[in-house]
Amino acid sequence: MSTPEPLLLIIEDDEAFARTLSRSFERRGYRVLVAHGYEEAVAVLREHTPGYAVVDLKLKGNSSGLSCVQLLHEHEPDMLIVVLTGFASIATAVEAIKLGAVQYLAKPSDADDIEAAFGHVAGTTDIEVTKRSTSIKTLEWEKIHAVLAETDFNISEAARRLGMHRRTLARKLEKQRVK
């Protein structure tokens, strides 16, 4: 008797990247489901209970990857959830782990990185501590994301708490992170 294919849910709004990732995991023996946002993820979970999930942190519209992580973890506490983001920050990494993710990876990451993250759930003390100080841009980015997480990704409320205009905050969020 053969073992069933592991079921993986990919929540990613970039359709081309979702398709590429999906094909990579199918070649590895996974059965893959794709959702492009929170509502589609809810619909998938009505009929399926994946053992694995890959969630993009920043989704189009009002969808939040962190909300998706919370939804997935509440649906199946043993699901192995990996968060992918091109906008990595300490604040969002901490929140993702608190909400149920087992790993948090910065893009670019591929199927090898993600599969390794699924297998590396326990923490380790062997991580090298960086000697580089944090830049002012990184500190600003992390503060913005911490406030966004506190306000459940409400741009207007986050801007009010940060003391900046809503459009200014929106522009900052659209820019690529400066290292």
C-alpha positions as YAML, in Angstrom:
chain: A
units: angstrom
residues:
- id: 1
  name: MET
  ca: [0.00, 0.00, 0.00]
- id: 2
  name: SER
  ca: [1.44, 3.37, -1.00]
- id: 3
  name: THR
  ca: [1.40, 6.44, 1.21]
- id: 4
  name: PRO
  ca: [-0.88, 9.27, 0.09]
- id: 5
  name: GLU
  ca: [0.63, 12.36, -1.47]
- id: 6
  name: PRO
  ca: [1.22, 15.13, 1.06]
- id: 7
  name: LEU
  ca: [-1.28, 17.97, 0.52]
- id: 8
  name: LEU
  ca: [0.17, 21.49, 0.20]
- id: 9
  name: LEU
  ca: [-1.74, 24.77, 0.05]
- id: 10
  name: ILE
  ca: [0.02, 27.73, -1.57]
- id: 11
  name: ILE
  ca: [-1.43, 31.16, -0.79]
- id: 12
  name: GLU
  ca: [0.25, 33.53, -3.23]
- id: 13
  name: ASP
  ca: [-1.23, 36.43, -5.23]
- id: 14
  name: ASP
  ca: [1.51, 36.37, -7.91]
- id: 15
  name: GLU
  ca: [-0.03, 33.82, -10.28]
- id: 16
  name: ALA
  ca: [3.19, 33.12, -12.19]
- id: 17
  name: PHE
  ca: [5.17, 32.46, -8.99]
- id: 18
  name: ALA
  ca: [2.32, 30.34, -7.57]
- id: 19
  name: ARG
  ca: [2.28, 28.25, -10.79]
- id: 20
  name: THR
  ca: [6.06, 27.77, -10.73]
- id: 21
  name: LEU
  ca: [6.08, 26.81, -7.05]
- id: 22
  name: SER
  ca: [3.12, 24.51, -7.59]
- id: 23
  name: ARG
  ca: [4.88, 22.63, -10.41]
- id: 24
  name: SER
  ca: [8.05, 22.30, -8.35]
- id: 25
  name: PHE
  ca: [6.18, 20.71, -5.45]
- id: 26
  name: GLU
  ca: [4.12, 18.45, -7.72]
- id: 27
  name: ARG
  ca: [7.40, 17.07, -9.12]
- id: 28
  name: ARG
  ca: [8.40, 16.34, -5.51]
- id: 29
  name: GLY
  ca: [5.26, 14.25, -4.96]
- id: 30
  name: TYR
  ca: [2.97, 16.79, -3.33]
- id: 31
  name: ARG
  ca: [-0.66, 17.36, -4.27]
- id: 32
  name: VAL
  ca: [-0.93, 21.14, -4.53]
- id: 33
  name: LEU
  ca: [-3.86, 23.52, -4.03]
- id: 34
  name: VAL
  ca: [-3.51, 27.24, -4.77]
- id: 35
  name: ALA
  ca: [-5.38, 30.21, -3.31]
- id: 36
  name: HIS
  ca: [-4.67, 33.81, -4.30]
- id: 37
  name: GLY
  ca: [-5.95, 35.40, -1.08]
- id: 38
  name: TYR
  ca: [-7.76, 34.96, 2.20]
- id: 39
  name: GLU
  ca: [-11.24, 34.31, 0.78]
- id: 40
  name: GLU
  ca: [-9.96, 31.66, -1.63]
- id: 41
  name: ALA
  ca: [-8.08, 30.02, 1.26]
- id: 42
  name: VAL
  ca: [-11.31, 29.87, 3.28]
- id: 43
  name: ALA
  ca: [-13.03, 28.18, 0.34]
- id: 44
  name: VAL
  ca: [-10.21, 25.62, -0.02]
- id: 45
  name: LEU
  ca: [-10.31, 24.80, 3.70]
- id: 46
  name: ARG
  ca: [-14.04, 23.98, 3.49]
- id: 47
  name: GLU
  ca: [-13.14, 20.90, 1.47]
- id: 48
  name: HIS
  ca: [-9.51, 20.11, 2.31]
- id: 49
  name: THR
  ca: [-7.15, 19.91, 5.29]
- id: 50
  name: PRO
  ca: [-3.60, 20.34, 4.01]
- id: 51
  name: GLY
  ca: [-0.65, 19.20, 6.08]
- id: 52
  name: TYR
  ca: [1.58, 21.91, 4.59]
- id: 53
  name: ALA
  ca: [1.14, 25.54, 3.55]
- id: 54
  name: VAL
  ca: [3.23, 28.26, 1.96]
- id: 55
  name: VAL
  ca: [1.87, 31.76, 2.58]
- id: 56
  name: ASP
  ca: [2.99, 35.01, 0.98]
- id: 57
  name: LEU
  ca: [3.08, 37.73, 3.64]
- id: 58
  name: LYS
  ca: [1.94, 40.63, 1.45]
- id: 59
  name: LEU
  ca: [-1.16, 39.82, -0.58]
- id: 60
  name: LYS
  ca: [-3.09, 42.18, -2.87]
- id: 61
  name: GLY
  ca: [-6.14, 43.98, -1.60]
- id: 62
  name: ASN
  ca: [-7.08, 43.67, 2.04]
- id: 63
  name: SER
  ca: [-5.71, 40.15, 2.40]
- id: 64
  name: SER
  ca: [-2.92, 39.70, 4.91]
- id: 65
  name: GLY
  ca: [-0.60, 36.74, 4.94]
- id: 66
  name: LEU
  ca: [-0.65, 36.91, 8.74]
- id: 67
  name: SER
  ca: [-4.45, 36.56, 8.72]
- id: 68
  name: CYS
  ca: [-4.02, 33.54, 6.45]
- id: 69
  name: VAL
  ca: [-1.49, 32.00, 8.85]
- id: 70
  name: GLN
  ca: [-3.93, 32.46, 11.72]
- id: 71
  name: LEU
  ca: [-6.76, 30.93, 9.67]
- id: 72
  name: LEU
  ca: [-4.65, 27.91, 8.69]
- id: 73
  name: HIS
  ca: [-3.38, 27.31, 12.21]
- id: 74
  name: GLU
  ca: [-6.90, 27.51, 13.66]
- id: 75
  name: HIS
  ca: [-8.13, 25.08, 10.98]
- id: 76
  name: GLU
  ca: [-5.33, 22.55, 11.59]
- id: 77
  name: PRO
  ca: [-2.89, 23.22, 14.48]
- id: 78
  name: ASP
  ca: [-0.45, 20.55, 13.22]
- id: 79
  name: MET
  ca: [-0.15, 22.09, 9.73]
- id: 80
  name: LEU
  ca: [3.43, 23.07, 8.84]
- id: 81
  name: ILE
  ca: [3.17, 26.68, 7.62]
- id: 82
  name: VAL
  ca: [6.03, 28.56, 5.97]
- id: 83
  name: VAL
  ca: [5.71, 32.30, 5.37]
- id: 84
  name: LEU
  ca: [7.47, 33.77, 2.32]
- id: 85
  name: THR
  ca: [8.06, 37.49, 1.93]
- id: 86
  name: GLY
  ca: [9.96, 40.04, -0.06]
- id: 87
  name: PHE
  ca: [9.31, 42.47, 2.81]
- id: 88
  name: ALA
  ca: [10.95, 40.69, 5.74]
- id: 89
  name: SER
  ca: [11.03, 42.35, 9.13]
- id: 90
  name: ILE
  ca: [11.56, 41.18, 12.67]
- id: 91
  name: ALA
  ca: [8.06, 42.32, 13.67]
- id: 92
  name: THR
  ca: [6.28, 40.32, 10.98]
- id: 93
  name: ALA
  ca: [8.52, 37.29, 11.56]
- id: 94
  name: VAL
  ca: [7.66, 37.29, 15.27]
- id: 95
  name: GLU
  ca: [3.94, 37.70, 14.56]
- id: 96
  name: ALA
  ca: [3.97, 34.93, 11.94]
- id: 97
  name: ILE
  ca: [5.55, 32.50, 14.41]
- id: 98
  name: LYS
  ca: [3.15, 33.54, 17.19]
- id: 99
  name: LEU
  ca: [0.21, 32.91, 14.84]
- id: 100
  name: GLY
  ca: [1.36, 29.40, 13.96]
- id: 101
  name: ALA
  ca: [3.99, 29.51, 11.20]
- id: 102
  name: VAL
  ca: [6.93, 27.14, 11.68]
- id: 103
  name: GLN
  ca: [9.33, 29.11, 9.47]
- id: 104
  name: TYR
  ca: [9.66, 32.56, 7.90]
- id: 105
  name: LEU
  ca: [11.70, 32.88, 4.70]
- id: 106
  name: ALA
  ca: [12.75, 35.95, 2.75]
- id: 107
  name: LYS
  ca: [12.32, 35.87, -1.02]
- id: 108
  name: PRO
  ca: [13.88, 34.77, -3.22]
- id: 109
  name: SER
  ca: [13.27, 31.26, -1.89]
- id: 110
  name: ASP
  ca: [12.66, 28.18, -3.94]
- id: 111
  name: ALA
  ca: [11.06, 24.77, -3.38]
- id: 112
  name: ASP
  ca: [14.33, 23.42, -1.91]
- id: 113
  name: ASP
  ca: [14.39, 26.20, 0.73]
- id: 114
  name: ILE
  ca: [10.72, 25.73, 1.55]
- id: 115
  name: GLU
  ca: [10.94, 21.94, 1.80]
- id: 116
  name: ALA
  ca: [13.98, 22.30, 4.06]
- id: 117
  name: ALA
  ca: [11.96, 24.74, 6.21]
- id: 118
  name: PHE
  ca: [9.18, 22.15, 6.57]
- id: 119
  name: GLY
  ca: [11.79, 19.72, 7.89]
- id: 120
  name: HIS
  ca: [13.48, 22.25, 10.18]
- id: 121
  name: VAL
  ca: [10.77, 22.95, 12.73]
- id: 122
  name: ALA
  ca: [12.79, 22.83, 15.95]
- id: 123
  name: GLY
  ca: [14.98, 25.79, 16.90]
- id: 124
  name: THR
  ca: [18.76, 25.72, 17.00]
- id: 125
  name: THR
  ca: [21.44, 27.60, 18.92]
- id: 126
  name: ASP
  ca: [23.90, 27.31, 16.02]
- id: 127
  name: ILE
  ca: [22.72, 30.48, 14.26]
- id: 128
  name: GLU
  ca: [25.49, 33.07, 13.88]
- id: 129
  name: VAL
  ca: [24.70, 36.45, 15.41]
- id: 130
  name: THR
  ca: [25.38, 39.27, 12.96]
- id: 131
  name: LYS
  ca: [27.90, 41.96, 13.82]
- id: 132
  name: ARG
  ca: [26.31, 44.48, 11.41]
- id: 133
  name: SER
  ca: [24.19, 47.18, 13.01]
- id: 134
  name: THR
  ca: [20.66, 47.78, 11.80]
- id: 135
  name: SER
  ca: [20.15, 50.65, 9.33]
- id: 136
  name: ILE
  ca: [17.69, 53.47, 9.97]
- id: 137
  name: LYS
  ca: [15.66, 52.32, 6.92]
- id: 138
  name: THR
  ca: [15.38, 48.82, 8.37]
- id: 139
  name: LEU
  ca: [14.34, 50.17, 11.77]
- id: 140
  name: GLU
  ca: [11.67, 52.33, 10.10]
- id: 141
  name: TRP
  ca: [10.45, 49.36, 8.06]
- id: 142
  name: GLU
  ca: [10.21, 47.17, 11.17]
- id: 143
  name: LYS
  ca: [8.34, 49.87, 13.12]
- id: 144
  name: ILE
  ca: [5.86, 50.29, 10.26]
- id: 145
  name: HIS
  ca: [5.23, 46.55, 10.11]
- id: 146
  name: ALA
  ca: [4.87, 46.27, 13.89]
- id: 147
  name: VAL
  ca: [2.20, 48.99, 13.87]
- id: 148
  name: LEU
  ca: [0.51, 47.39, 10.84]
- id: 149
  name: ALA
  ca: [0.33, 44.09, 12.69]
- id: 150
  name: GLU
  ca: [-1.10, 45.83, 15.77]
- id: 151
  name: THR
  ca: [-3.82, 47.44, 13.64]
- id: 152
  name: ASP
  ca: [-4.63, 44.24, 11.73]
- id: 153
  name: PHE
  ca: [-3.14, 45.84, 8.58]
- id: 154
  name: ASN
  ca: [-5.50, 48.85, 8.64]
- id: 155
  name: ILE
  ca: [-3.49, 51.46, 6.69]
- id: 156
  name: SER
  ca: [-5.45, 54.48, 7.96]
- id: 157
  name: GLU
  ca: [-5.16, 53.49, 11.62]
- id: 158
  name: ALA
  ca: [-1.47, 52.56, 11.24]
- id: 159
  name: ALA
  ca: [-0.73, 55.93, 9.61]
- id: 160
  name: ARG
  ca: [-2.53, 57.72, 12.47]
- id: 161
  name: ARG
  ca: [-0.48, 55.83, 15.08]
- id: 162
  name: LEU
  ca: [2.75, 56.52, 13.18]
- id: 163
  name: GLY
  ca: [1.91, 60.22, 12.85]
- id: 164
  name: MET
  ca: [2.06, 60.27, 9.06]
- id: 165
  name: HIS
  ca: [-0.37, 60.80, 6.22]
- id: 166
  name: ARG
  ca: [-2.12, 57.67, 4.94]
- id: 167
  name: ARG
  ca: [-0.80, 58.24, 1.38]
- id: 168
  name: THR
  ca: [2.76, 58.58, 2.67]
- id: 169
  name: LEU
  ca: [2.46, 55.23, 4.44]
- id: 170
  name: ALA
  ca: [0.94, 53.64, 1.33]
- id: 171
  name: ARG
  ca: [3.88, 54.91, -0.78]
- id: 172
  name: LYS
  ca: [6.39, 53.53, 1.72]
- id: 173
  name: LEU
  ca: [4.69, 50.13, 1.59]
- id: 174
  name: GLU
  ca: [4.82, 50.06, -2.21]
- id: 175
  name: LYS
  ca: [8.60, 50.61, -2.31]
- id: 176
  name: GLN
  ca: [11.08, 47.77, -2.19]
- id: 177
  name: ARG
  ca: [12.85, 47.40, 1.12]
- id: 178
  name: VAL
  ca: [16.24, 49.12, 1.27]
- id: 179
  name: LYS
  ca: [18.92, 47.07, 3.03]
...
